[in-house]
């Protein structure tokens, strides 16, 4: 659903795009901090956020859905997984999603 379909006509970024940018940047910062604390290189970390705006099936109102995909080449899943969970606890955007926005955070699978 686009901003225009619910009454907006601004040609610039919509609120979902801005939220996605903030969420990805914040999570990246939290994960980078934790990587450095564990003597891991945060440079290759990328975080892609997708935020969608749609109808809430529970009440017919509007809701957001947020999904993050983290790519961290060179770090094993068993090391990255716990750090993703810890970054989720540090990142205030992740906290907001836990309080009512359906969201997922997953590690991208890299092909060998």
Buried (B, 14 or more C-beta within 10 A) or exposed (E): EEBEEEEEEEEEEBEBBEBBEBBBBBBBBBBBBBBEEEEBEBEEBEBEBBBEBEEEEEEEEEBBBBBBBBBBEEBEEEEBEEBBEBBBEBBEBBEBBEEEBEBEBEBEEEEE
